[in-house]
Amino acid sequence: MLDEKERKNYMCKRVLIIVAMLVVLCVVTVGCTPAEKCKPIQVACDDSKPLATRNMVHIAVVVRDVEKTAKAWGEMFDVEVPKSSLTDPLEKAHTRYHGKPTKAQAKLIFLKLDNLRVELIEPVGGPSTWMEFLKTNGEGVHHIAFEIKGTDKYIAMLEKKGMPLVQRGEWTVYTGGCYTYFDSIRQLGVMLELLENY
């Protein structure tokens, strides 16, 4: 069991590792450093490219306690910590995990950094990719998210590339809004989330 000082040091190290990953991901996927003015690009699905977007909108970290972790992020980076929100239930979100309906939900907090948002996810409810990740890997980076158009085309395209659909759902905040997670870990080292009408 870690004492309070050891726990804070441990959390600081984890946050610094995640920040380093954020910078690398921004440079690799967006093609510029945080100091440069990156102009996100969003285009409809193009059969000549497996992912015709470079608009990375957030990186997500699965955690056991979203409020506790958000507080640590807030203290480390002097950013505002908003209240957590709960994702829609199955009846509204139509969440499917490995093709089957699930009552999975998550408590979310989005933290705004200068060049990117960090999504903190605490899984609750039924089976989900978030719960599976937490049980298998513990806390850590779960996915990076890109904004796209043409979800169904991307599902077919990425599955042909050996990146199967893991979970999908809808949200009621935006008309026609949906998210999809793909198991791209073997190819990219991290799971992808594609967001439509985000």
C-alpha positions as CSV (number, residue, x, y, z in Angstrom):
1,M,0.0,0.0,0.0
2,L,1.4,3.4,-1.0
3,D,1.5,6.2,1.5
4,E,0.1,9.7,0.4
5,K,3.5,11.0,-0.9
6,E,4.3,7.8,-2.8
7,R,0.8,7.9,-4.3
8,K,1.2,11.5,-5.5
9,N,4.6,10.7,-7.0
10,Y,3.1,7.7,-8.8
11,M,0.2,9.7,-10.2
12,C,2.5,12.5,-11.3
13,K,4.7,10.0,-13.2
14,R,1.6,8.5,-14.9
15,V,0.3,11.9,-15.9
16,L,3.7,13.0,-17.3
17,I,3.9,9.7,-19.4
18,I,0.4,10.4,-20.8
19,V,1.4,14.0,-21.7
20,A,4.5,12.8,-23.5
21,M,2.2,10.4,-25.5
22,L,-0.1,13.3,-26.3
23,V,2.7,15.3,-27.8
24,V,4.0,12.4,-29.8
25,L,0.5,11.6,-31.1
26,C,-0.2,15.2,-32.0
27,V,3.0,15.4,-34.0
28,V,2.5,12.0,-35.7
29,T,-1.2,12.3,-36.5
30,V,-1.7,16.0,-37.0
31,G,1.7,16.7,-38.5
32,C,2.7,19.7,-36.4
33,T,3.9,20.5,-32.9
34,P,1.6,22.1,-30.2
35,A,3.5,25.4,-30.8
36,E,2.4,25.5,-34.4
37,K,-1.1,26.4,-35.5
38,C,-2.5,23.0,-36.6
39,K,-5.5,23.2,-38.8
40,P,-7.7,20.1,-38.4
41,I,-8.7,18.4,-41.6
42,Q,-12.0,16.6,-41.9
43,V,-13.1,14.9,-45.1
44,A,-15.6,12.2,-46.1
45,C,-14.5,8.6,-46.4
46,D,-12.2,8.1,-49.3
47,D,-11.6,4.5,-50.6
48,S,-8.0,5.3,-51.5
49,K,-7.1,5.9,-47.8
50,P,-7.9,3.8,-44.8
51,L,-8.6,6.9,-42.7
52,A,-9.2,10.1,-44.6
53,T,-8.9,12.4,-41.6
54,R,-6.2,13.9,-39.5
55,N,-8.5,15.6,-37.1
56,M,-7.6,14.0,-33.8
57,V,-10.0,15.4,-31.2
58,H,-9.0,13.7,-28.0
59,I,-7.0,11.0,-26.2
60,A,-8.9,8.9,-23.6
61,V,-7.7,7.4,-20.4
62,V,-9.6,4.7,-18.6
63,V,-9.5,5.1,-14.8
64,R,-11.0,3.6,-11.7
65,D,-12.1,6.9,-10.1
66,V,-12.8,9.7,-12.6
67,E,-13.1,12.5,-10.0
68,K,-10.0,11.6,-8.2
69,T,-7.9,11.4,-11.4
70,A,-9.4,14.6,-12.8
71,K,-8.4,16.4,-9.6
72,A,-4.8,15.1,-10.1
73,W,-4.8,16.4,-13.7
74,G,-6.2,19.7,-12.6
75,E,-3.5,20.2,-10.0
76,M,-0.7,19.1,-12.4
77,F,-1.7,21.3,-15.3
78,D,-3.7,24.1,-13.6
79,V,-6.7,23.3,-15.7
80,E,-10.4,23.6,-14.8
81,V,-12.0,20.3,-13.8
82,P,-15.6,20.2,-14.8
83,K,-18.2,17.9,-13.2
84,S,-18.5,14.4,-14.5
85,S,-21.3,13.3,-16.8
86,L,-22.9,9.9,-17.3
87,T,-23.3,8.5,-20.8
88,D,-26.8,7.7,-22.0
89,P,-28.4,4.4,-21.0
90,L,-28.9,1.6,-23.5
91,E,-32.4,2.8,-24.4
92,K,-31.0,6.1,-25.8
93,A,-27.4,5.2,-26.8
94,H,-28.2,1.8,-28.4
95,T,-24.8,0.7,-27.2
96,R,-23.5,-2.5,-28.7
97,Y,-20.4,-4.3,-27.5
98,H,-19.0,-7.1,-29.7
99,G,-22.3,-6.9,-31.6
100,K,-24.6,-7.4,-28.6
101,P,-26.6,-4.8,-26.8
102,T,-25.1,-3.8,-23.4
103,K,-26.1,-1.6,-20.5
104,A,-22.6,-0.2,-20.3
105,Q,-22.3,3.4,-19.3
106,A,-19.3,5.5,-18.3
107,K,-18.7,8.6,-16.1
108,L,-16.8,11.1,-18.2
109,I,-14.7,14.2,-17.6
110,F,-13.2,16.2,-20.5
111,L,-10.1,18.3,-19.7
112,K,-9.2,21.1,-22.1
113,L,-5.5,21.5,-22.7
114,D,-4.1,24.1,-25.1
115,N,-4.0,21.8,-28.2
116,L,-6.1,18.8,-27.3
117,R,-8.7,17.4,-25.0
118,V,-8.2,14.6,-22.6
119,E,-11.1,12.3,-21.9
120,L,-11.2,10.5,-18.5
121,I,-13.5,7.4,-18.5
122,E,-14.7,5.5,-15.5
123,P,-16.7,2.4,-16.7
124,V,-20.0,1.6,-14.9
125,G,-22.8,-0.7,-15.7
126,G,-22.6,-3.7,-18.1
127,P,-19.8,-5.1,-20.2
128,S,-17.9,-2.6,-22.4
129,T,-14.5,-2.0,-24.0
130,W,-13.7,0.4,-21.1
131,M,-14.4,-2.3,-18.5
132,E,-12.5,-4.9,-20.4
133,F,-9.5,-2.6,-20.7
134,L,-9.5,-1.7,-17.0
135,K,-9.7,-5.4,-16.0
136,T,-7.0,-6.5,-18.4
137,N,-4.6,-3.6,-18.3
138,G,-5.5,-1.4,-15.3
139,E,-5.7,2.3,-15.8
140,G,-4.1,3.8,-18.9
141,V,-4.5,5.2,-22.4
142,H,-7.5,3.5,-24.0
143,H,-7.9,5.2,-27.4
144,I,-7.3,8.2,-29.6
145,A,-10.4,9.7,-31.2
146,F,-10.8,11.2,-34.7
147,E,-13.7,13.1,-36.2
148,I,-15.0,11.6,-39.4
149,K,-18.0,11.5,-41.8
150,G,-19.4,8.2,-43.1
151,T,-19.3,5.8,-40.2
152,D,-20.7,2.8,-42.0
153,K,-18.1,3.1,-44.8
154,Y,-15.3,3.3,-42.2
155,I,-16.6,0.2,-40.4
156,A,-16.4,-1.9,-43.6
157,M,-13.0,-0.4,-44.6
158,L,-11.3,-0.8,-41.2
159,E,-12.6,-4.3,-40.7
160,K,-11.1,-5.2,-44.1
161,K,-7.8,-3.9,-42.7
162,G,-8.1,-6.3,-39.8
163,M,-9.4,-3.7,-37.3
164,P,-12.7,-5.1,-36.1
165,L,-15.5,-3.0,-34.6
166,V,-15.5,-3.5,-30.9
167,Q,-18.2,-1.1,-29.6
168,R,-20.5,1.5,-30.9
169,G,-23.2,3.8,-29.6
170,E,-25.1,7.0,-30.1
171,W,-25.5,10.2,-28.1
172,T,-28.5,12.5,-28.0
173,V,-26.5,15.8,-27.5
174,Y,-26.0,16.0,-31.3
175,T,-28.4,14.8,-33.9
176,G,-27.0,11.7,-35.6
177,G,-24.0,11.6,-33.3
178,C,-22.3,8.3,-32.9
179,Y,-19.0,6.8,-31.8
180,T,-17.3,3.6,-32.9
181,Y,-14.3,1.8,-31.3
182,F,-12.0,-0.4,-33.4
183,D,-9.4,-2.9,-32.2
184,S,-6.4,-1.4,-34.0
185,I,-3.9,-2.3,-31.3
186,R,-2.0,-4.8,-33.4
187,Q,-1.5,-2.4,-36.2
188,L,-1.3,1.0,-34.4
189,G,-0.5,0.2,-30.8
190,V,-3.7,1.9,-29.6
191,M,-7.5,1.6,-30.1
192,L,-9.2,4.0,-32.5
193,E,-12.4,5.8,-31.8
194,L,-14.2,7.4,-34.8
195,L,-16.7,10.2,-34.0
196,E,-19.5,11.4,-36.3
197,N,-21.3,14.7,-35.7
198,Y,-19.1,15.4,-32.7
